[in-house]
Amino acid sequence: MRIGIITIGRNEGDRLKVCLTAACARQDAVVVYVDSGSTDSSVQWAESFGVHVVALDLTTPFTAARARNEGYARLMQIDPTVDFIQFLDGDCELQPGWIDKAITELGIKPRAAIVCGRRRERFPNASIYNKLCDMEWATPIGRAKSCGGDMLIRKEAFEQVGGYNGDIIAGEEPEMCVRLRQAGWEIWRIDAEMTRHDAAMSRFGQWWKRNVRAGHAFAEGFDRHGSPPELFNAKQVKSNRVWGALWFIPLAWPLHFLLAAKIAHFRYWRHHDSFTASQVYGMSTALGKLPQFLGQRTFDTNKRDGKRAGIIEYKVVD
């Protein structure tokens, strides 16, 4: 079995060093780093680790999907016999033993295209925003409809669907998962530690922009696969349209508190989070409907006007 690791990043700083250190610990893997126009020393750091570096052409708009595809293309140039690819974000650290566990799972599930595990925040108590991310990563174990940026994929499946859609600026993994499922493949989440993620969020503006990006991703995915029978992101788009619009009506604000209470109740009893954490999660989800609504509106407006949106970086606050 041949293994490739593709990690992407943009101005990740010390987070990239942690990421590459863990990736290079896998001595039987070919490691490729794709840089999306970093202005720090990311490229030089990656080269010092001895990994294969791809610096994206600055004249073409950046997307994470494009970066992953170009990383895959370089990987195939280096070793076309690779069987499995671990995709990884530059702010994440692979956990020891993860790849072996994921490959074992693919071995016993011949129709599984992707296996993912538990992503955790490295510093969940550094800020409420980091804590919210850590809670968000706690998704159900078993067959899933989609995955996030960290996952192990079978090369055969990746090539069958043509990889990522390079034009999508956010939510590229769930969109590819739709095409994989339509082609008869499965996505599985297993009970295993996969990565440590460093959200590095300490400001409200970062949380806001991350939700704007999520709303844009929901709308873009719905635009491509929202029709029956898939109805991809239909529930999220409808919810954001209703609850986001209601934020502009002060008399309707009490309804958001009811929504927050309902979500908090679910987190407390289903996920066994603390009472305080559940309440904060509920309020964050209810409030997040507004920036997600705005992100959806941005996508709709750009599509109407024939414009292409740029990447939305929540770690950079204007």
N, C-alpha and C positions, 0 to 999 in steps of 0.2 A: 504494500500500500504506500502510495506516494502522497505527501501532504504539502499543501501550500498555505501560507498565511499572508493575507493582504490587509494592511492597515492604512487608513487614510487620515489626514490631519491638516490643520491650518492654524498656525500660531498656538500650538498646544504647550509649548515650553517644557517644563520639567515633567508634565504628564506624558509627553511623548517618550521621554527617556525611560520612564517606568514601563510604558507600553512595550517598547522595543526590547528592553531587558528581559521581560517575561516571554516575549515571542521568540527571541533568539535562544532562550533556554531549551527550546525544542530543536535539538541539533539535527534531527532527520527531516526538518521542514525547510522549504524555500520561502524566505521572507521578503515581501515586496512592500515598500512604503511609497504611497502616492501623496504628493504635497500639492495643495491647492493654493498656491500663491502666498505662502507664509512670508511675513516680513521679519520674523525672528530668525534664529539659526537652525530651524528644524531640518532643513536639507543637509546641512553640515553635520548635525548630530546623527542623523540617520546614516550618512556615509561613514561616520566613525564607528558605527556598529557593524559595518560590513554588509548591510542589507542592500538589496537592489532598489534604487530610488527612481521614481518617475515624477518629474516636475511638469505639471500640466501647462499646456500652452495658454498663455495669458490672453490671447486674442479670442478665445472661445469661452463663453460664460461657464462659470463653475457650477457644478452640482455634485453632491455626494455620489449620486448614481453614476455620473460620468467618470468620477474618480475610481470607483470600484470596477467599472468595466475596463478602464485603461490599465488598472492594476492586474486584472485577469489576463488581458492581452499580453502584458509583459511576462506574467507568470508562464503563459503557454509558450512564449519564446524561449524562456529559460529551461523549462521542463514540461514538455507536452504530455508526459506520462502521469502527471498528477491525477490522483483519484478523488481527493477531497480538498475543499478549500475552506479555511477558517477566515471569515470576514470579521474585521475588528475596527472599532473606532480608535483614533489616536489618544483619546482620553480614558481608555479602558486597559485594564491589566488582566491577561489570561490567568486563570487559576490552575494550579498544578493538577494534572490528571484529567482535566476537562476533555481535551481532544480525544484521548483514548476512550473515555466513557461515551462520547458522542459517536465515535466510529463503531463501537460495539453496538450501540442502539441502531445505527444504520444497517449493521450487519444482520440484525434479527428482524428488521422491518424493511423488506426489499422495495416497498413503494414509498418509503420515506425519502423525501428530497432534502429536507432540512431538519436538523436537531438543534434546539437551543435549550439553555438552562437558566439558572437564577443569576440575574445581574443585580449587584448590590452597590449602593453608594459607599465610597471609601470613607467619607466624612459625613455621615447622616446627621450628626448632631451639631455640625458647624453652622447651619442655618436652617430655618424652617423650610426653605425652598429645597435644600438638599434632602431633608427628611421626606418631603412630599414626593420627590423623585424615587426615593427608596421604597416608599409605599406603592408607587405606581408600578414598579418593576415586579411586584409580587402577583404574578398572573397564574391562573390555574395550570396544574400539571395534566398532561395528556395530549390528545390530538388538538391542534390549534388551527385557527384560520390564517394566522400570520405570525411574523416574528419581528424583532428589532434589528439594529445594525450589527449586533454580535450574533454569529451563528455559524454552524458547520453545514456545508452544502455538498451534495454529490455533484461532481463535475458533469456527469451525464444529464442530470436534470437542469443544471444551469445552462448548458448549451442548447438543450431542447427548446427552451423558451426564449433564447436569445439574450439571457442575462437581464440586467436592469434596464429600465427605460431612462436613458440619459437626459431626457428633457424635464423630468420631474424634479422639482426643487426640494420637496420634502415628502416623506411617506413612501419612499421608493421600495422599501422592503415589503410592506403589505401589498403594494401593487403587483410586485413580482410574484408574491405568494398566490394572488388571485389567478394569475396565468398558470402557475404550477398546479394548483388544484384543478383548474379546468382541463389540464393535460393529464389528469389522473394521478398526480403525486400527492403526498401527504406532508404535513408539517407537524412535528412533535416537540413538546416541551417536557423535559425530564427533570426529575428531582435531583439536581446536581449543581454545584457551584460552578459558574461559568466565567464571570468577569467581575472585576471591581471597577466601578465607574466614578469619575470625578466631575460632577456637574459644575462645581466651582461657582455656585450661585449665592450671592450675598445681598442682592438688591432687588427691589420690587420690579424695576424696569426689565431685568433679565427674565423674571418669571412671566411678566406680561408678554415680552417678545416671544418667548417659548410657546405661549398659548396662541399667539397670532400665527406662528408657524404651524402649529397643530391644526388650526382652523383652515389654513391654506391647504394643508395636506389632505384634510377630509374632503374639501371641495374638489380638489384636483383628482383624487381617487374616485369620487362619486361621478365626476364628469366622464371618466373613462369606463367605469364598470358599474354605474349605479342603476342601470336598467335591469329588469327581471331576467333570469331568476337570481342573479348574483346579489343585486341591491347593495353593492359595496358602499359602505359609509352612509347609506341612506338614513339610518337611525341617528347617527351623529350630526349629519347636516341638518336634518329636520329639527333636532333638539336645539342646536345652536341658533338656528334661525328664530325659533320661538322664544327661547329663554334669553338670547342675546338682545333681541328687539325689545323685550320687556324691560330691560335695564334702562331704556330711554323713557319709560313711563313710571315716575316716582310712586304713583299710587299702587303699582304692581310689585314694588320691592318686597313687601311682606311675603309674596309667593316664593321669592328666592330663599328666604329663611326657611320656609317649609321644605323646599328642595334640598337645601343644605342639611337639614335635620334628617331627612329621609336617607340621604347618602351616608351621613355619619352613623345612623342606626345600622345600615348594611355593613359598613366597615367594622363596626364594633362587634357585631354578632357573627358575621361570616368570616372575617379575617382576624378577629381577636386582637385588633389594635387597641391601644389604650384609649380611654374615654376622651382625653384631651386631643390626642393625635387624630382620632376619628372626627371630632368636631372641626378641627382645623382643615382636615381633608375635605369634609363636606362643604365648608365655606369656600375653600379654594376652588373646588369643582364648580360651585354655583357662580362665583365671581368670574371664573375662567370662561364662562359662556360668552361674556362680552368681547374679550380680545379674540376668541375663536370666531365669533360672529364677524368681527372686523376682518380677520384673515380670510374668511370665506368671501366677504364682499370684495376684498382686494383681488382675489382670483377671478370672480365673476366680472369685475370691471375690466381687468386686464384682458380677459378673453373677449369681451365685447369690443374692446378697442384694438384688439390685435396686438397687444403688447406682451412682452416676456418679462416675468418677474425675476429679480435677482435672488440670491440665496438669503435666507433670514437667519442671522447668527445671534443666538440669545446670550452668548458669552461676551458680546461686544455691545455696550449700551451707548447710543449716540448722545 
